[in-house]
Amino acid sequence: MGFTSIWHWIIVLLIVVLLFGAGKLPKVMGDLAKGIKNFKAGLKDDSDDEAPAQPAATVTPLPNQAAAPVVPPAPAAAPGTDPGLKKDETART
């Protein structure tokens, strides 16, 4: 015999009212509803974060325009050296 009988539901309802009291029951259900709404909102936010980003728009030059020359990047300084610092030419004692 399953949980489909009306008498089963009445007994469960009476036990819940006895445990929580008639005054606390609306507050408990309201808190439960808020929790469910926050959970759904959190799931929705996570799915929005995982959405693929829009591809950047590409610029295609017109056939009669010359392409801009490509300038190679400046070579990086060797590690441990700073071109803004000058060496101290005096000997330290």
C-alpha positions as a Markdown table, in Angstrom:
| # | Residue | x | y | z |
|---|---|---|---|---|
| 1 | Met | 0.0 | 0.0 | 0.0 |
| 2 | Gly | 1.5 | 3.3 | -1.1 |
| 3 | Phe | 1.4 | 6.8 | 0.2 |
| 4 | Thr | -1.7 | 7.7 | -1.9 |
| 5 | Ser | -4.4 | 7.2 | 0.7 |
| 6 | Ile | -6.0 | 10.5 | 2.0 |
| 7 | Trp | -5.7 | 9.1 | 5.5 |
| 8 | His | -1.9 | 8.9 | 5.1 |
| 9 | Trp | -1.7 | 12.6 | 4.1 |
| 10 | Ile | -4.0 | 13.7 | 6.9 |
| 11 | Ile | -1.8 | 11.9 | 9.5 |
| 12 | Val | 1.4 | 13.5 | 8.0 |
| 13 | Leu | -0.2 | 16.9 | 8.0 |
| 14 | Leu | -1.2 | 16.5 | 11.7 |
| 15 | Ile | 2.3 | 15.5 | 12.6 |
| 16 | Val | 3.8 | 18.4 | 10.8 |
| 17 | Val | 1.4 | 20.9 | 12.5 |
| 18 | Leu | 2.2 | 19.3 | 15.9 |
| 19 | Leu | 5.9 | 19.6 | 15.3 |
| 20 | Phe | 6.1 | 23.1 | 13.9 |
| 21 | Gly | 2.9 | 24.7 | 15.3 |
| 22 | Ala | 0.3 | 26.5 | 13.3 |
| 23 | Gly | 2.1 | 29.9 | 13.7 |
| 24 | Lys | 5.5 | 28.8 | 12.5 |
| 25 | Leu | 4.3 | 26.8 | 9.5 |
| 26 | Pro | 3.9 | 29.8 | 7.1 |
| 27 | Lys | 7.3 | 31.2 | 8.1 |
| 28 | Val | 8.9 | 27.8 | 7.5 |
| 29 | Met | 7.3 | 27.5 | 4.1 |
| 30 | Gly | 8.2 | 31.0 | 3.2 |
| 31 | Asp | 11.8 | 30.4 | 4.1 |
| 32 | Leu | 11.7 | 27.2 | 2.0 |
| 33 | Ala | 10.3 | 29.1 | -1.0 |
| 34 | Lys | 13.0 | 31.8 | -0.7 |
| 35 | Gly | 15.7 | 29.1 | -0.6 |
| 36 | Ile | 14.3 | 27.4 | -3.7 |
| 37 | Lys | 14.2 | 30.7 | -5.6 |
| 38 | Asn | 17.8 | 31.6 | -4.6 |
| 39 | Phe | 18.9 | 28.1 | -5.7 |
| 40 | Lys | 17.3 | 28.5 | -9.1 |
| 41 | Ala | 18.7 | 32.0 | -9.5 |
| 42 | Gly | 22.2 | 30.6 | -8.7 |
| 43 | Leu | 21.8 | 27.9 | -11.3 |
| 44 | Lys | 20.7 | 30.4 | -13.8 |
| 45 | Asp | 23.7 | 32.7 | -13.1 |
| 46 | Asp | 26.1 | 29.8 | -13.5 |
| 47 | Ser | 24.6 | 28.9 | -16.9 |
| 48 | Asp | 25.0 | 32.5 | -18.0 |
| 49 | Asp | 28.7 | 32.5 | -17.0 |
| 50 | Glu | 29.3 | 29.4 | -19.1 |
| 51 | Ala | 27.8 | 30.8 | -22.2 |
| 52 | Pro | 30.3 | 31.3 | -25.0 |
| 53 | Ala | 31.6 | 34.8 | -25.6 |
| 54 | Gln | 30.7 | 36.6 | -28.7 |
| 55 | Pro | 33.4 | 36.4 | -31.3 |
| 56 | Ala | 35.2 | 39.7 | -31.9 |
| 57 | Ala | 34.3 | 41.6 | -35.1 |
| 58 | Thr | 37.0 | 41.2 | -37.8 |
| 59 | Val | 37.9 | 44.2 | -40.0 |
| 60 | Thr | 38.4 | 43.3 | -43.6 |
| 61 | Pro | 40.4 | 45.9 | -45.6 |
| 62 | Leu | 39.0 | 47.1 | -48.9 |
| 63 | Pro | 40.7 | 45.8 | -52.0 |
| 64 | Asn | 42.1 | 49.3 | -53.0 |
| 65 | Gln | 43.6 | 50.0 | -49.5 |
| 66 | Ala | 47.2 | 49.0 | -48.8 |
| 67 | Ala | 47.8 | 46.9 | -45.8 |
| 68 | Ala | 49.4 | 48.6 | -42.8 |
| 69 | Pro | 53.0 | 47.5 | -42.3 |
| 70 | Val | 53.5 | 45.1 | -39.4 |
| 71 | Val | 55.9 | 46.3 | -36.8 |
| 72 | Pro | 57.7 | 43.5 | -34.9 |
| 73 | Pro | 57.6 | 44.0 | -31.1 |
| 74 | Ala | 60.7 | 45.4 | -29.4 |
| 75 | Pro | 63.1 | 42.7 | -28.0 |
| 76 | Ala | 62.6 | 42.1 | -24.3 |
| 77 | Ala | 65.4 | 42.9 | -21.8 |
| 78 | Ala | 67.3 | 40.1 | -20.3 |
| 79 | Pro | 66.0 | 38.9 | -17.0 |
| 80 | Gly | 67.5 | 40.7 | -14.0 |
| 81 | Thr | 68.4 | 43.8 | -16.0 |
| 82 | Asp | 66.4 | 47.0 | -15.9 |
| 83 | Pro | 67.2 | 49.5 | -18.7 |
| 84 | Gly | 66.1 | 52.4 | -16.5 |
| 85 | Leu | 68.8 | 51.7 | -13.9 |
| 86 | Lys | 72.4 | 52.8 | -14.3 |
| 87 | Lys | 75.3 | 50.9 | -13.0 |
| 88 | Asp | 77.2 | 52.4 | -10.2 |
| 89 | Glu | 80.7 | 53.1 | -11.5 |
| 90 | Thr | 82.4 | 53.6 | -8.1 |
| 91 | Ala | 83.8 | 50.7 | -6.2 |
| 92 | Arg | 82.1 | 49.9 | -2.9 |
| 93 | Thr | 84.2 | 49.4 | 0.2 |
